[in-house]
Amino acid sequence: MNSLWTYYAASAAVLFSSWSGAAEYSVRKVGSDLSKAPSASAKYWKDVPELNVSLMAQMIVKPKPAKAETEAVKVQIVHDGKTVAYRLRWRDKEKSEAGRGDEFSDAVALQFPVPGGAGLPPIFMGGPGNPVHIFHWRAQYQYDEEHGKKSVKDLYPNMTVDTYPNEFPDRGNLKPATQEEMETFSPAVMAGNPQSRRKKAVDEMLAEGFGTSVVTPGGHSAGRGEWADGEWTVVITRALECKGGSVLAPGQASAFGLAVWQGGAGEVGARKALTMAWTPFRIEEK
């Protein structure tokens, strides 16, 4: 049974490794400095061609979503010679920033092939020896970056744990705990889980297939999302050349993949809508 599943997954990955068949999107150069804070309302987006990218429900690994909550994403792309910016729009009836254990975040991920592999990587998060570079924006991460990570007290204001010294209304002679001492009560922090720390709005990851994604130090990207009138508009910027990851260059062609999660609809992890083939683009030189 396991070998049959492996064969099915591998066959599906190869099947959807090809180009989408869409015309190559031409990424125009703008005079603005895109390394500054991402902006969805910047003037340079005016008259930039918009690409409609179709998504489908993830159908390869469990748990699979019952349907694709997001059927399409509108995409615009520009660059300034050093940085490329992606403006992404999709419908979502509610804004979801997660927080509690049963709440999930709205999110979008951009995926690029990493040079050196044997041809174009499988669209589903790459393959062994043929990795992909992923830029993962989450509404929850953006909240953390802008406001700080919510504490247990923020999320569950009526909960009291009488073994936490810093929670006592009257500590008596007890000194306030240090940050390091408080972290001993947080298993995820003590275990080194990168998701337990305050994060930037965009995570950078490398992957070589299902379940292999690893968060990298990153530093090549930024993101900013705005939700209004039932629609998310997210701008993700990234360096053209990311050492140890994907590389884009003026005059050269590449491709991207997309995935979207609607947290309010219960989408998280494998439950998502995604592209089934690579979408080609070329960075204009002038």
N, C-alpha and C positions, 0 to 999 in steps of 0.2 A: 504494500500500500504506500509506504514512504517513497519507494523508488518511482512508483507511478505518479505520485504528487510532484516529486522533483522533476520528472520528465515533463509534466504538464506546465509547471511554473517556468521551466527553462524554455519550453517551446513558445509559450505566451510572450516571454521576455524578448525572444528573438523576433517573433512576429511583429511586435510593436516597437522595434528598435529603429525602424525606417523613418524617413522624413514624412511629414504630414501631408505632403502633396500641395501645400499652400505655396503661393508665389513668395519668393524671398523678400522679406521686409527690409527696406533700406533705412538705416538709422542715420538721420541727419545730424550734422554738427551745429551746436549753438554757441553763442559768444559768452553765455553765463558760466560762472564757476559752479559746477555741480557738486563740488566737494562740501559746499556749505549745507546747512540744514535742509533736508528735502522739503519741497513745497508742491502741493497738488494744484495750487492756483497761480503758479508762476507764469509770467507772460510767454515764456518760451514754449509752453504747451500749445499755444494758439496755432491752429492750422496744421499741427503735426498729425499725419495720417493715423487713424485708429484701426487696429487689427482686432477682429472678432475671433477669439480662440475658444473652440468648443471643448467642453469637459464631459466626462462620463463617470458614473459611479465606479469606484475601485472594485475590481471583480476577481482579483487573483488570490489574495490571502484573506483569511478570517481574522477578525470579524468584518464582514462586508456590509456596506450600507444598503438599505432597502431600495434607495433611489438616489440620484444625484440631486442634492439640494441646490447646487450651483451648476447651471447648464452651460454658461459661457462667461468669459472675462474679456472686457474691452482693454486692449493693450496699446500704449504709446511708448516709444523709446527715443531718447536723444543721447548725445554724448558731447563732451567738450575736449576730447583728445586724451584725457587722463581718466575721466570718470564717465560711467554710463548710468542713465536714470530710466527706470521703468515705472510708468504710471498705470495702475491696475484698477479697474472698476468692476464691481459685481453687485447684484441685488442680494440683500439680506434684510429681512423684515425687523430684526432686532440687533442691538449692539450687545455683544457678550464678551466680558473681560475675565471670566472665570473667578477663581478665588477659593471658594469652598470645595470640598472633595467631590461633590456631585455637580459642579458647574464647570463647563468647558469654555475655552476661548475661541473667538473667531480668529482665523489665521490664513495666510497665503504663503506659498513657497515657490521660489524660482530655482530651477535646476539647470546646470550647464555641464557639458562634457569636460573632462580633464585630459590635457594632452598626454600622449604616450601610450594610450590604450590601443587595442587591436580594432581600429575602426570606431564607429559611433557606439557609445555604450547602450545597453538596453535601457529603454525609457523608464522602466520601473526601478529607479534608484541604482542603476548601473549593474555591474557584474564583477566577478572575481578578476582582478588585474585590469579592470576597465572601469575606473571610478567616476563618480559625478560629484560636483560641488554644488551644495544647496544653501540658499539664503532664505531663512525661515522667519517671517514676521508674524508676531502674535499680538493681538490687542492687549493681552495680559502683560507681555514683556514691555510694551510701550507704556502702560500704566506704571509698571515698576520703575522704568527709567525716568519718567516725569515726576512721580509722586513718592517713590520708595515702595519697597515690598510690604504688602499688608501683613501685619502681625496676627497671631492667633487671637489676640484681644480685639483687633479690628474685625476679623471675620466672625468671631463668636463672642460678642460683647457680654453675654450673660453667663458665660462659662467661667468657673473658678476651679483652679487646681491648687489645693492647699499645701502641696509640696514644693511649689515654686517660690523661693524666698522673695523675689522681686514683686510677687503678686500680693504679698501681705499688706493690708491697709496700714498696719502698724508693725514695723520691723523690729521695734525694740532696739536692742544693741547690735542687731545684724547689719553689717555693711552692705551697701548695694553690690550686687553681683557684677563682675566684669562681663564684657561681651563674650569673651572666651568661655567663662563659666556658664553663661546663659545658653551657649550653643551646645553644651553637653546634654541639654534637654531636647535637642533637635536631632533625631537620628539621621535624617537626610543630610544635614550639614556635616555632621561628624563622619558620615560615610563618604563624603566628598561628592555627593550628587550635584552636578553643575546646575540643575534646575532649581536648587534650593536657595541660590544666591540672587541678589538683585542683578538684573540683566539689562543689556541694551535691547532696543526694540527688535533687532534682527540677530538671530543666531546663525552662525556659519557652521556647516557640517560637511563631512566627506562620507560617502557611502559606496559600497561595492556589492549591492544587492539588498534583498529584503532583510530587515532587522539588523543591518550592519552600520547604521549611521552613527557617527562619532562627532561630538561637538569639538570644534577646533578653536584655538585662541582668536582667530579672525582678525578684526581690525580693518577689514577692507570695505566695510559696508555701513549703511545707516538706513533708517526707515521712519516713515511718518504716515499714519493713517487717520482719516477723518470719516465719521459715519454721519449721514444726514439723509432724511427722507427715504429711508429704506435702502440705502446704498452705501457701500464702502468705497472710498477712493484711497488707495495706498500707493505711496511712492517709495520704491527701494532703489538706493544708489549703491554702486559698487565700483571698485577700481577696475580699470580695463585689465590690468595684469595683477593677479593675486598669486603671490609666491606660494608654492605648494598646493595650488588649486587650479582653477580655470583661468585661461588667458584669452583675452579678446584684443584685437588689434585693428587699427584703421586699414581699410582695404581688404580685410579678410572676412571670410564667412564663418558663422558658428550656428548654434541652435539653442533653444531653451525649451524647458518643460514647465508645467504649472500644476499646482495642487491647491485646493481651497477647502477650508473647514468652516462650517457654520456651527459654532459652539452651542447656540441656543437650540439647535435641532439634534443635539446629542452627538455631533461629529467630533471625533478625536482619534488620534492614532491612524489605524488602517481605514477607519470610517471617514471617507473623504471623497471629493470629486477631483478628477485629474485628467490630464491630457494623455491620449493613447499613442501619440507619435510626436516626434521632435518638430518644432516650428523653426524654420530657417530664417536667419537674418544676416545682414552684412553691414559692417561699420563703414560709413562713408569717410573718405579721406579729407574732403574739403566741405 
